[in-house]
Amino acid sequence: MINTILTLIIAPLIVGILIELFSWWLNKKQ
């Protein structure tokens, strides 16, 4: 149960960080 809650909280954070890094990388490439 605790693992499920942690996953629901941490997964969006990791996805958000990856999106931020990807958009930053795209801006750096241009």
mmCIF entry with sequence, helices, sheets and N, C-alpha, C, O atoms, coordinates in Angstrom:
data_MODEL
# 
_entry.id   MODEL 
# 
_entity.id                         1 
_entity.type                       polymer 
_entity.pdbx_number_of_molecules   1 
# 
_entity_poly.entity_id                      1 
_entity_poly.type                           'polypeptide(L)' 
_entity_poly.nstd_linkage                   no 
_entity_poly.nstd_monomer                   no 
_entity_poly.pdbx_seq_one_letter_code       MINTILTLIIAPLIVGILIELFSWWLNKKQ 
_entity_poly.pdbx_seq_one_letter_code_can   MINTILTLIIAPLIVGILIELFSWWLNKKQ 
_entity_poly.pdbx_strand_id                 A 
# 
loop_
_entity_poly_seq.entity_id 
_entity_poly_seq.num 
_entity_poly_seq.mon_id 
_entity_poly_seq.hetero 
1 1  MET n 
1 2  ILE n 
1 3  ASN n 
1 4  THR n 
1 5  ILE n 
1 6  LEU n 
1 7  THR n 
1 8  LEU n 
1 9  ILE n 
1 10 ILE n 
1 11 ALA n 
1 12 PRO n 
1 13 LEU n 
1 14 ILE n 
1 15 VAL n 
1 16 GLY n 
1 17 ILE n 
1 18 LEU n 
1 19 ILE n 
1 20 GLU n 
1 21 LEU n 
1 22 PHE n 
1 23 SER n 
1 24 TRP n 
1 25 TRP n 
1 26 LEU n 
1 27 ASN n 
1 28 LYS n 
1 29 LYS n 
1 30 GLN n 
# 
_struct_asym.id          A 
_struct_asym.entity_id   1 
# 
_struct_conf.conf_type_id            HELX_P 
_struct_conf.id                      HELX_P1 
_struct_conf.pdbx_PDB_helix_id       AA1 
_struct_conf.beg_label_comp_id       ILE 
_struct_conf.beg_label_asym_id       A 
_struct_conf.beg_label_seq_id        2 
_struct_conf.pdbx_beg_PDB_ins_code   ? 
_struct_conf.end_label_comp_id       LYS 
_struct_conf.end_label_asym_id       A 
_struct_conf.end_label_seq_id        29 
_struct_conf.pdbx_end_PDB_ins_code   ? 
_struct_conf.beg_auth_comp_id        ILE 
_struct_conf.beg_auth_asym_id        A 
_struct_conf.beg_auth_seq_id         2 
_struct_conf.end_auth_comp_id        LYS 
_struct_conf.end_auth_asym_id        A 
_struct_conf.end_auth_seq_id         29 
_struct_conf.pdbx_PDB_helix_class    1 
_struct_conf.details                 ? 
_struct_conf.pdbx_PDB_helix_length   28 
# 
_struct_conf_type.id          HELX_P 
_struct_conf_type.criteria    ? 
_struct_conf_type.reference   ? 
# 
loop_
_atom_site.group_PDB 
_atom_site.id 
_atom_site.type_symbol 
_atom_site.label_atom_id 
_atom_site.label_alt_id 
_atom_site.label_comp_id 
_atom_site.label_asym_id 
_atom_site.label_entity_id 
_atom_site.label_seq_id 
_atom_site.pdbx_PDB_ins_code 
_atom_site.Cartn_x 
_atom_site.Cartn_y 
_atom_site.Cartn_z 
_atom_site.occupancy 
_atom_site.B_iso_or_equiv 
_atom_site.pdbx_formal_charge 
_atom_site.auth_seq_id 
_atom_site.auth_comp_id 
_atom_site.auth_asym_id 
_atom_site.auth_atom_id 
_atom_site.pdbx_PDB_model_num 
ATOM 1   N N  . MET A 1 1  ? 0.833  -1.201 0.000   1.00 0.00 ? 1  MET A N  1 
ATOM 2   C CA . MET A 1 1  ? 0.000  0.000  0.000   1.00 0.00 ? 1  MET A CA 1 
ATOM 3   C C  . MET A 1 1  ? 0.872  1.257  0.000   1.00 0.00 ? 1  MET A C  1 
ATOM 4   O O  . MET A 1 1  ? 0.657  2.176  -0.791  1.00 0.00 ? 1  MET A O  1 
ATOM 5   N N  . ILE A 1 2  ? 1.861  1.283  0.902   1.00 0.00 ? 2  ILE A N  1 
ATOM 6   C CA . ILE A 1 2  ? 2.741  2.458  0.960   1.00 0.00 ? 2  ILE A CA 1 
ATOM 7   C C  . ILE A 1 2  ? 3.529  2.590  -0.347  1.00 0.00 ? 2  ILE A C  1 
ATOM 8   O O  . ILE A 1 2  ? 3.742  3.697  -0.842  1.00 0.00 ? 2  ILE A O  1 
ATOM 9   N N  . ASN A 1 3  ? 3.956  1.452  -0.898  1.00 0.00 ? 3  ASN A N  1 
ATOM 10  C CA . ASN A 1 3  ? 4.708  1.513  -2.149  1.00 0.00 ? 3  ASN A CA 1 
ATOM 11  C C  . ASN A 1 3  ? 3.864  2.112  -3.264  1.00 0.00 ? 3  ASN A C  1 
ATOM 12  O O  . ASN A 1 3  ? 4.372  2.880  -4.081  1.00 0.00 ? 3  ASN A O  1 
ATOM 13  N N  . THR A 1 4  ? 2.574  1.768  -3.305  1.00 0.00 ? 4  THR A N  1 
ATOM 14  C CA . THR A 1 4  ? 1.698  2.311  -4.344  1.00 0.00 ? 4  THR A CA 1 
ATOM 15  C C  . THR A 1 4  ? 1.584  3.816  -4.206  1.00 0.00 ? 4  THR A C  1 
ATOM 16  O O  . THR A 1 4  ? 1.645  4.540  -5.199  1.00 0.00 ? 4  THR A O  1 
ATOM 17  N N  . ILE A 1 5  ? 1.419  4.293  -2.975  1.00 0.00 ? 5  ILE A N  1 
ATOM 18  C CA . ILE A 1 5  ? 1.304  5.737  -2.761  1.00 0.00 ? 5  ILE A CA 1 
ATOM 19  C C  . ILE A 1 5  ? 2.607  6.431  -3.153  1.00 0.00 ? 5  ILE A C  1 
ATOM 20  O O  . ILE A 1 5  ? 2.588  7.478  -3.801  1.00 0.00 ? 5  ILE A O  1 
ATOM 21  N N  . LEU A 1 6  ? 3.735  5.846  -2.760  1.00 0.00 ? 6  LEU A N  1 
ATOM 22  C CA . LEU A 1 6  ? 5.024  6.443  -3.117  1.00 0.00 ? 6  LEU A CA 1 
ATOM 23  C C  . LEU A 1 6  ? 5.191  6.498  -4.630  1.00 0.00 ? 6  LEU A C  1 
ATOM 24  O O  . LEU A 1 6  ? 5.674  7.494  -5.170  1.00 0.00 ? 6  LEU A O  1 
ATOM 25  N N  . THR A 1 7  ? 4.791  5.427  -5.313  1.00 0.00 ? 7  THR A N  1 
ATOM 26  C CA . THR A 1 7  ? 4.905  5.408  -6.769  1.00 0.00 ? 7  THR A CA 1 
ATOM 27  C C  . THR A 1 7  ? 4.049  6.496  -7.388  1.00 0.00 ? 7  THR A C  1 
ATOM 28  O O  . THR A 1 7  ? 4.488  7.188  -8.307  1.00 0.00 ? 7  THR A O  1 
ATOM 29  N N  . LEU A 1 8  ? 2.816  6.653  -6.886  1.00 0.00 ? 8  LEU A N  1 
ATOM 30  C CA . LEU A 1 8  ? 1.925  7.678  -7.435  1.00 0.00 ? 8  LEU A CA 1 
ATOM 31  C C  . LEU A 1 8  ? 2.485  9.080  -7.202  1.00 0.00 ? 8  LEU A C  1 
ATOM 32  O O  . LEU A 1 8  ? 2.234  9.987  -7.996  1.00 0.00 ? 8  LEU A O  1 
ATOM 33  N N  . ILE A 1 9  ? 3.235  9.260  -6.130  1.00 0.00 ? 9  ILE A N  1 
ATOM 34  C CA . ILE A 1 9  ? 3.798  10.584 -5.844  1.00 0.00 ? 9  ILE A CA 1 
ATOM 35  C C  . ILE A 1 9  ? 5.107  10.799 -6.603  1.00 0.00 ? 9  ILE A C  1 
ATOM 36  O O  . ILE A 1 9  ? 5.343  11.874 -7.155  1.00 0.00 ? 9  ILE A O  1 
ATOM 37  N N  . ILE A 1 10 ? 5.955  9.767  -6.625  1.00 0.00 ? 10 ILE A N  1 
ATOM 38  C CA . ILE A 1 10 ? 7.296  9.927  -7.196  1.00 0.00 ? 10 ILE A CA 1 
ATOM 39  C C  . ILE A 1 10 ? 7.281  9.857  -8.727  1.00 0.00 ? 10 ILE A C  1 
ATOM 40  O O  . ILE A 1 10 ? 8.028  10.584 -9.382  1.00 0.00 ? 10 ILE A O  1 
ATOM 41  N N  . ALA A 1 11 ? 6.447  9.001  -9.299  1.00 0.00 ? 11 ALA A N  1 
ATOM 42  C CA . ALA A 1 11 ? 6.433  8.838  -10.757 1.00 0.00 ? 11 ALA A CA 1 
ATOM 43  C C  . ALA A 1 11 ? 6.185  10.165 -11.478 1.00 0.00 ? 11 ALA A C  1 
ATOM 44  O O  . ALA A 1 11 ? 6.939  10.489 -12.395 1.00 0.00 ? 11 ALA A O  1 
ATOM 45  N N  . PRO A 1 12 ? 5.158  10.954 -11.108 1.00 0.00 ? 12 PRO A N  1 
ATOM 46  C CA . PRO A 1 12 ? 4.959  12.246 -11.795 1.00 0.00 ? 12 PRO A CA 1 
ATOM 47  C C  . PRO A 1 12 ? 6.145  13.187 -11.616 1.00 0.00 ? 12 PRO A C  1 
ATOM 48  O O  . PRO A 1 12 ? 6.464  13.956 -12.523 1.00 0.00 ? 12 PRO A O  1 
ATOM 49  N N  . LEU A 1 13 ? 6.793  13.137 -10.468 1.00 0.00 ? 13 LEU A N  1 
ATOM 50  C CA . LEU A 1 13 ? 7.965  13.998 -10.251 1.00 0.00 ? 13 LEU A CA 1 
ATOM 51  C C  . LEU A 1 13 ? 9.082  13.625 -11.213 1.00 0.00 ? 13 LEU A C  1 
ATOM 52  O O  . LEU A 1 13 ? 9.707  14.500 -11.813 1.00 0.00 ? 13 LEU A O  1 
ATOM 53  N N  . ILE A 1 14 ? 9.337  12.313 -11.365 1.00 0.00 ? 14 ILE A N  1 
ATOM 54  C CA . ILE A 1 14 ? 10.397 11.865 -12.268 1.00 0.00 ? 14 ILE A CA 1 
ATOM 55  C C  . ILE A 1 14 ? 10.051 12.244 -13.706 1.00 0.00 ? 14 ILE A C  1 
ATOM 56  O O  . ILE A 1 14 ? 10.910 12.711 -14.454 1.00 0.00 ? 14 ILE A O  1 
ATOM 57  N N  . VAL A 1 15 ? 8.793  12.042 -14.088 1.00 0.00 ? 15 VAL A N  1 
ATOM 58  C CA . VAL A 1 15 ? 8.366  12.389 -15.451 1.00 0.00 ? 15 VAL A CA 1 
ATOM 59  C C  . VAL A 1 15 ? 8.531  13.888 -15.677 1.00 0.00 ? 15 VAL A C  1 
ATOM 60  O O  . VAL A 1 15 ? 9.005  14.315 -16.730 1.00 0.00 ? 15 VAL A O  1 
ATOM 61  N N  . GLY A 1 16 ? 8.136  14.686 -14.683 1.00 0.00 ? 16 GLY A N  1 
ATOM 62  C CA . GLY A 1 16 ? 8.274  16.140 -14.822 1.00 0.00 ? 16 GLY A CA 1 
ATOM 63  C C  . GLY A 1 16 ? 9.731  16.547 -14.976 1.00 0.00 ? 16 GLY A C  1 
ATOM 64  O O  . GLY A 1 16 ? 10.055 17.413 -15.789 1.00 0.00 ? 16 GLY A O  1 
ATOM 65  N N  . ILE A 1 17 ? 10.608 15.926 -14.199 1.00 0.00 ? 17 ILE A N  1 
ATOM 66  C CA . ILE A 1 17 ? 12.033 16.253 -14.289 1.00 0.00 ? 17 ILE A CA 1 
ATOM 67  C C  . ILE A 1 17 ? 12.574 15.864 -15.665 1.00 0.00 ? 17 ILE A C  1 
ATOM 68  O O  . ILE A 1 17 ? 13.346 16.615 -16.261 1.00 0.00 ? 17 ILE A O  1 
ATOM 69  N N  . LEU A 1 18 ? 12.175 14.700 -16.169 1.00 0.00 ? 18 LEU A N  1 
ATOM 70  C CA . LEU A 1 18 ? 12.642 14.273 -17.487 1.00 0.00 ? 18 LEU A CA 1 
ATOM 71  C C  . LEU A 1 18 ? 12.159 15.228 -18.565 1.00 0.00 ? 18 LEU A C  1 
ATOM 72  O O  . LEU A 1 18 ? 12.911 15.554 -19.483 1.00 0.00 ? 18 LEU A O  1 
ATOM 73  N N  . ILE A 1 19 ? 10.902 15.684 -18.468 1.00 0.00 ? 19 ILE A N  1 
ATOM 74  C CA . ILE A 1 19 ? 10.364 16.624 -19.456 1.00 0.00 ? 19 ILE A CA 1 
ATOM 75  C C  . ILE A 1 19 ? 11.140 17.936 -19.393 1.00 0.00 ? 19 ILE A C  1 
ATOM 76  O O  . ILE A 1 19 ? 11.469 18.517 -20.428 1.00 0.00 ? 19 ILE A O  1 
ATOM 77  N N  . GLU A 1 20 ? 11.432 18.402 -18.178 1.00 0.00 ? 20 GLU A N  1 
ATOM 78  C CA . GLU A 1 20 ? 12.201 19.649 -18.030 1.00 0.00 ? 20 GLU A CA 1 
ATOM 79  C C  . GLU A 1 20 ? 13.582 19.494 -18.653 1.00 0.00 ? 20 GLU A C  1 
ATOM 80  O O  . GLU A 1 20 ? 14.039 20.382 -19.374 1.00 0.00 ? 20 GLU A O  1 
ATOM 81  N N  . LEU A 1 21 ? 14.256 18.369 -18.380 1.00 0.00 ? 21 LEU A N  1 
ATOM 82  C CA . LEU A 1 21 ? 15.585 18.144 -18.946 1.00 0.00 ? 21 LEU A CA 1 
ATOM 83  C C  . LEU A 1 21 ? 15.520 18.069 -20.468 1.00 0.00 ? 21 LEU A C  1 
ATOM 84  O O  . LEU A 1 21 ? 16.389 18.608 -21.154 1.00 0.00 ? 21 LEU A O  1 
ATOM 85  N N  . PHE A 1 22 ? 14.496 17.404 -20.999 1.00 0.00 ? 22 PHE A N  1 
ATOM 86  C CA . PHE A 1 22 ? 14.379 17.246 -22.447 1.00 0.00 ? 22 PHE A CA 1 
ATOM 87  C C  . PHE A 1 22 ? 14.136 18.590 -23.121 1.00 0.00 ? 22 PHE A C  1 
ATOM 88  O O  . PHE A 1 22 ? 14.744 18.891 -24.149 1.00 0.00 ? 22 PHE A O  1 
ATOM 89  N N  . SER A 1 23 ? 13.236 19.409 -22.539 1.00 0.00 ? 23 SER A N  1 
ATOM 90  C CA . SER A 1 23 ? 12.951 20.718 -23.137 1.00 0.00 ? 23 SER A CA 1 
ATOM 91  C C  . SER A 1 23 ? 14.189 21.612 -23.039 1.00 0.00 ? 23 SER A C  1 
ATOM 92  O O  . SER A 1 23 ? 14.474 22.375 -23.962 1.00 0.00 ? 23 SER A O  1 
ATOM 93  N N  . TRP A 1 24 ? 14.931 21.522 -21.918 1.00 0.00 ? 24 TRP A N  1 
ATOM 94  C CA . TRP A 1 24 ? 16.161 22.304 -21.776 1.00 0.00 ? 24 TRP A CA 1 
ATOM 95  C C  . TRP A 1 24 ? 17.181 21.867 -22.826 1.00 0.00 ? 24 TRP A C  1 
ATOM 96  O O  . TRP A 1 24 ? 17.867 22.702 -23.416 1.00 0.00 ? 24 TRP A O  1 
ATOM 97  N N  . TRP A 1 25 ? 17.279 20.556 -23.059 1.00 0.00 ? 25 TRP A N  1 
ATOM 98  C CA . TRP A 1 25 ? 18.230 20.033 -24.047 1.00 0.00 ? 25 TRP A CA 1 
ATOM 99  C C  . TRP A 1 25 ? 17.857 20.503 -25.449 1.00 0.00 ? 25 TRP A C  1 
ATOM 100 O O  . TRP A 1 25 ? 18.729 20.858 -26.243 1.00 0.00 ? 25 TRP A O  1 
ATOM 101 N N  . LEU A 1 26 ? 16.545 20.504 -25.754 1.00 0.00 ? 26 LEU A N  1 
ATOM 102 C CA . LEU A 1 26 ? 16.109 20.974 -27.069 1.00 0.00 ? 26 LEU A CA 1 
ATOM 103 C C  . LEU A 1 26 ? 16.443 22.450 -27.241 1.00 0.00 ? 26 LEU A C  1 
ATOM 104 O O  . LEU A 1 26 ? 16.910 22.860 -28.304 1.00 0.00 ? 26 LEU A O  1 
ATOM 105 N N  . ASN A 1 27 ? 16.206 23.255 -26.200 1.00 0.00 ? 27 ASN A N  1 
ATOM 106 C CA . ASN A 1 27 ? 16.526 24.682 -26.297 1.00 0.00 ? 27 ASN A CA 1 
ATOM 107 C C  . ASN A 1 27 ? 18.031 24.887 -26.470 1.00 0.00 ? 27 ASN A C  1 
ATOM 108 O O  . ASN A 1 27 ? 18.454 25.793 -27.188 1.00 0.00 ? 27 ASN A O  1 
ATOM 109 N N  . LYS A 1 28 ? 18.836 24.052 -25.818 1.00 0.00 ? 28 LYS A N  1 
ATOM 110 C CA . LYS A 1 28 ? 20.289 24.175 -25.921 1.00 0.00 ? 28 LYS A CA 1 
ATOM 111 C C  . LYS A 1 28 ? 20.759 23.790 -27.329 1.00 0.00 ? 28 LYS A C  1 
ATOM 112 O O  . LYS A 1 28 ? 21.721 24.362 -27.840 1.00 0.00 ? 28 LYS A O  1 
ATOM 113 N N  . LYS A 1 29 ? 20.084 22.827 -27.949 1.00 0.00 ? 29 LYS A N  1 
ATOM 114 C CA . LYS A 1 29 ? 20.486 22.368 -29.285 1.00 0.00 ? 29 LYS A CA 1 
ATOM 115 C C  . LYS A 1 29 ? 20.276 23.454 -30.330 1.00 0.00 ? 29 LYS A C  1 
ATOM 116 O O  . LYS A 1 29 ? 21.076 23.587 -31.256 1.00 0.00 ? 29 LYS A O  1 
ATOM 117 N N  . GLN A 1 30 ? 19.215 24.226 -30.190 1.00 0.00 ? 30 GLN A N  1 
ATOM 118 C CA . GLN A 1 30 ? 18.886 25.205 -31.230 1.00 0.00 ? 30 GLN A CA 1 
ATOM 119 C C  . GLN A 1 30 ? 19.908 26.338 -31.284 1.00 0.00 ? 30 GLN A C  1 
ATOM 120 O O  . GLN A 1 30 ? 19.780 27.246 -32.104 1.00 0.00 ? 30 GLN A O  1 
# 
